[in-house]
Amino acid sequence: MSIGIIEKIDFIRKAAPEEGLFDGKEWLVSPEPFAVPNAFADTLEKLGHRLHLFVKACNQLYFQSVKGKQPRWIAELLDRGKPPELVELARQRREEIPAVIRPDLVLTEDGFVISELDSVPGGIGLTAWLNATYAELGYDILGGSEGMAEGFRAITSGGADIIVSEESATYRPEMRWLADRLNARFAPEHWRVVDGGTPPAGFAWQRNVYRFFELFDLPNIPAAPGLIAAASAGPDGAEPGVRVTPPFKPFLEEKLWFALFWLRPLREFWRRELSERHFLQLQKVIPYTWLADPAPLPPNAVLPGLEVHDWAEVAAFSQKERALILKISGFSELAWGGRGVHVAADLPQGEWRAVLESALACYASRPYILQRFHKGRLVEQPYLDALGEARVMQGRVRLCPYYFLAGGKTRLGGALATVCPADKKLLHGMRDAILVPTSVEAESGR
């Protein structure tokens, strides 16, 4: 379509479903996607395979630790704070890993870094709608106009129940839109959104269930016991009737995997499981991460990369030395949505010391990690302001590619770009951010 900015935005707004996509959330609308070069699009395709190998290796390391083939402290650390029955459930399905992998990429001057991986990501339905809508405007959308919908269909072949908790209710409209889209295109396959309340009499789970809730929230989901029973292995390990993705594996949803990736004693494990090439490539994009472990070091040892002997010295770092992010690792209401995250350089000295000491005190039950902070590069993205005037935002980008794992292969369905004002350190969806799909730049001469 060869139309102007105002006409494009009007088209996008009219295409929005009546119910909306995020309950109670708004964002700024741009007339065009976030464009990336062909070479970067190829890099994103390759990243999916590498992250698939990484998640498989994390799963493998956990079970080797359980069996004593790797240090037992690894599984013990990953199981901290989880109820024993959930730990037992997590060990039933050894080979299963999440069918959706979504890294949060911060685009930097040198490329990008992965701030974290999300196994229960929001934005699947939103990105599917954005891809389809902007494709109608003639843009070459990364993953294709139906890449997100087709990727979700691939991991829930035949249909699925999408169970959404009250904690995640913000995202219920986008999943309803996605289910309606799939039902319209692929009947008689059937997708339906189910809330986490008590199912009505006669309710039966479908063969596939997509879990859209965090595992710390299980006690607040009346439907969870029935779902767990339906998804648990029967006597003598009999195959359950219901397949749940992401699987009930809280250890895979911990952010501390990035710290384990950088541990020198585990380097040969990662090299072997990932291959030398993929290991070195991931080293370039996974920021150096430390476990906030209060155990004292030997007199002649230092925290690698920080080059200090103890955490008291880290607490005394000057503001310039604190290019660091402190965040809770997982299994907590603070572990998602940007909560439980502290930008060290933004805190006064006394407050930084207090939050670090608090994190160290939680290590026995709720571990924290410390991570290098990488500043996003500045980009420009057009948008329409509240007064209806076309403007250009100078901002920083969080790019979220969605990888769907089906048939042993990784498929890139699309990538959601969140362009935040330049003064924001934490890049996430907010009222004054622009949310757009990602497109591939047209080659010169086209």
N, C-alpha and C positions, 0 to 999 in steps of 0.2 A: 504494500500500500504506500503510495507516495502522498502522504498527508503531513500536516504540520504538528507541532508539539502539542498544542491544545487539543487537536482532534484525536491524537494518539492517546492522550491521557483520558479523554472522555470515553474512548473505545474501551480502554482497560477498566475503567470504573464501572461501566455498564455491563462488562462481562463478569463482574464479581457476583458470586452466588448471593441470594437474598439473605441467607443465614450468616453470611460472612465466612471467614476462614479461621480467624483466631478470635475467640470469645473475649470481647472487651479490649482488644488490642488494635492499635492503629499504626500506620507507617506512612512515610512519604512516598509518593508515586513518581516514578521516572518514565519518560517516554521511550526509553531504550534500555536494553539489557546492559550488563557489565561485560564489556568485550575483552577477550584475551587472545593473544596470538596463537597461531596454529601450533607452534612449538610447545607452548605452555599447555595447550589442550592435550597434546601427546603425552606430556609429563604427567598430567592428571590421570590419564588412562593407565599408565604404568604404575602410578602410585597405588591404585586399587589392588593390583596383584601383590605388591610388596606388603601392604597392610593386611591382606588376607593371610600371607605367610606369617606375619608378625602375630596376629591373633591366634592362629593355629599353634605357633610356637609357645605363646603364653599359656594356652590350654595344656600343651604337652609338658611344660615346665612345672605347672601346678601338680599334675598327676604323677610326674616323676618324683616330685618332692614328697607327696603323700606316701609313695612306696619306698622312700629312702634312697632312690637313685640320684637325687639331687638333695642339697641340704634341707632338712625338715623344717627349718625356721621359715622357709619361703611360704609353704602352705599355711603354716601357723600364723604368719603375718597377714596373709590374704584372707584368712578366716576370722580375724579378730572382729568382735562386735556382732557377729552373725549368730542367730539362734542355731543350736545343734541340728534341729530338724531340717533347716534350710541347707546347712552344710551337707547333711546326708543326701538330701534331694539333689544337690548340685553334683554329687559324685556318681549318680546313677547313669547319666548319659555321657560317657567319657568323650566321645568324638564330637559332639555337637558344639557349634560355636554360633554366635549371632549371624543371622542372614542379612542384616544391614549393618554396614560399617560407615560411619560418618565422621571424618576428621574435621576439626576446626582449624583452618589454615589462616595464619596471619601473613598477608603479603608484605614482604620487606624489600628494601633496596636491592638485596642480593638474591631474591627469589621468594621463599616462604618458609615458615616453620609451622609445625603441628602443635598447637597449644594443648590439645587433648583429643581423645577418641570418644565418641558417644555411641553406645550400643542400643540406646532407647531414644533415638532422636526425634524431636519435633520437626515440623516443616516438610514432611513427605508429601502430604496433600497440597500444601501451599505451593511447593516447588512444582508439583505436577500441574497445578492450575496456571502458575506463572509461565511455565514452559509452553503450555498449549496456547495461552493467550498471546504471548509475545511472538510465537511462531506465526500466528495469524497476521501479524503486522509485517511479516516477511523476513524476520531475522533468522539467522542460522544458529539455532539454539543448541548448546552443548547437550548431548544425550538425545536430541530429537524432541519433537513436540509431544510424543507419547512415551518418552523414555522412562519417566518416573512410574507411570501407571503400568507399563509393561514389565518393569523391573519388580514392582510389588506383586504383580500377578505371577511372575516366575517363582517367587518364594512362597506363594500361597496358592499353588496350582489347584484349580477346582473350586476355589472360594475359601473364605475364612471368616471367623468371628474376630473382630477387633475390639479387645476389651480395654476400656479407658477408665482410669480411676478418677475420683473427684480431684485429687491432687493435680492431675493432668487435664482437667476439664477444659482448660483454655484451648486445647488442641482438638477437642471433639468435633467441632464443625469442619475442620479440614479433612478429618478422616471420614466423616459422613459424605463430604463431596467426593472423595476418592472412591469410596464404596459405590456411590451412585454412578460414577463414571465407569467403573469396571462392570457393574451390573448391566449398564446400557450397552456396553460393547461386547460382553462375553457371556450373555445368558445362554444356557441355563446355569452356568456357574454363578455362585451367589456369595456376596460379601455383605456383612452387616456389622454395625457398630453396637457394642453391648457395654452398658455402664457396669461399674464394679459392685452394684447392689446385689441383693439376693435375687437369683433368677426365679421367674414364675414357675408354678407347678407344670411339670411336663417338659421343662426346658432341657435340651440336649446340646452339648457343644459340638460344633462341626469338627471335621478331621483336622483342619488347620486353625490355630489360634495365634493372632498377633498380639503380643503383650505390650500395651502402651501404658506401663506404670513401672515405677522404680520399686525394687525389691524391699527397701526399707519400709515401704507403705503397705506391705502385705497384711498386717493386723487390722488395717482400716478398710479392707476390701472384703465384704461379706461373701462374694462369689469365689474368693480365692481357694478355700478348702476344697470345694467341689472341682475346681479346675485342676488343682494339684493332684487330686485323686485320679482324675481322668487322664492326667499326663504322666503319672507315675508308672514305673515298670511293674508288671504283674508278678505272680509267683514264678520262681525260677528264672527271673529276668525276662518274662514274656513282654513282647512289644506292646506299649500302651496304645490305646485307641486314638489319642489326641496328641498332635505334635504342636508344641508351643515354641515360638520364636519371638524375641530372643529367649534362649533356654533359661531355666532357673539356675543360673550360675553367677552369683554375686561376685565371685572372685575375679571374673572377667570384666567387671564394671568398675574396677578400682583404677584410679589415676596413677597409683604408685608403680604401675608397670613401666612407666618411662624411667623411673629411678632404677628399677631392676635391669633395664636395658643398658644403663651406663655403668653398672657394677663390674669392676675389673674381674673378679672371680668367675663371673658368668659369661665373659666375653666369648670363650670358645663354644659354649652352648649356642649363643646367638649366631655365631659364624657358621656353625654346622647346620642349624635348622633353617637359616635364612639364605645361606650361600654367602660367600665373601662379597660378591658384587652388591647384593641387596642389603647386606649389613652395612656396608660403607655408604650406600645411598641413603639409608635411613639415619645414619649418624649425622648426615648433613642437615636433616630436617626435624629431627627430634631434639628439642632443647635439652641441655644438660639439666638433670633433675636429681635432687637429693631426698632421701628419707629424713624426715625430722625426727631422728632417733636420739634420745637424750643419753644413751649409754656413753660413758667416758671413753676416750681414746687412749691407747698406750702413749707414754710420754714422748715418743719419737714420731708420732703419727699426726697427720693433718687431714682435714676434710678436703678431698680432691677438688680442684677447681676454685675453691674458696681460699685455700692455702692458709687456714687458721686451725688452731688446735681444738677449740671447743665452741659451742653455740653462744657462749657469753660474748665472744669476740664478734660473732655475726650480729648479735643484738646491739653491739656498739658501733656497727658500721655507720659511716657518714651517709648522708642522702645520696651523694654521687656514687658511693660503693654499693648502693642498694638497688641495682637493676635486677630486681627479683620479684617473683610472685609466690605468695604462700597460699596454699589451698588445701582443703580437706580432700582426702583420697576418695572416699565413697561411702555407701551405705548410710546415708544421712540426708535429712531434709535440706541440709546446707550444701549438698554436693552437686546441685544442678541449678540451672537458671542464673548463673553468675553469683549465687549466694556462697558464703564461706570462702570468698576469694579476697585476698589483701594485696594491693599493689604497694610493695615495701617503700618505694621512693616517695609515695604520696603521704605517708604517715609521719607525724612528728616523732622524734626520737623515743620519747617515753611510751607512746602508743605502739610503735613498732616493737619495742622490747616486750611489752605486755602481750601482744598477740603471738609473738614467737614463743614466749614462755608458756602461754596457754596451749599452743599447738604441741609443744614438746611434752607437756603434762598429759596430753590425750593419747600418746603413742601406744599405750597398753591396750586401749579399747577402740580408738578412732584415729588412725594414723593420718598425719598431714605430710605433704611434700613441699619442697622449696624448688623453684624452677627459674631458670634464666628468663628475664623479660626481654623480648625482642620488639622493638618499636615498628609499627606498620608504616609503610611508605605512603606518601600522599598521592591521592588520585582525584580526578574531577568527574562528577556525575551530575547530569542535568536532572531537575525535578521541578514540580509545581508547588509553590508555597501556599499557606492557608488563605492568602488573598487572591489566589488564582494567577499569580505572576510566575513566569518561567525564570528559574534561577539555576546556578551551578554550585553544587556543594564541593568544597575541598575537604576530603575526608580520608579515613583509613578503612580498609576492607577486611572483613572476616569472610572467607570463602568456604562454603560447606558442600563438598561433593558427596553425593550419595552413591554408595556401591552396594549392589545386590548380589548375593552369593547363591547361585543355583547351578546344579549339575557340576559342581566342582570348579566353576568358573566365576570370575568377577566381572560385573557389568556396571558401567557408569551410567546412571539414569539421568543425571543432571547436577547442577551446582547452584546453590542459593548464595547470592552475594548480599551481604549486609554492609552498606556504606555508612559509617558513623562519623559524626562531626570530628574534626581533627583534634579537638581538645580532650576527647574521650580516651582513657587508657584501656578500659575493658570494652571489647567490641562485641556487642550483642544487640538483639532486636530492641528497639526503643521508639518512642513516639517521634523523635527527631532524627531517626535513621531512615535510609532508603533501602527497601527490599526489592531485589530484581533477580531474574534468572541470569545465567551466564551464556554468552554467545561467543562464537568463534569469529574473529576479525576477518573481513573479506580480504583476499590476497590482492596485492597491488596489481592493477591492470584489469581487474575483473569489473 
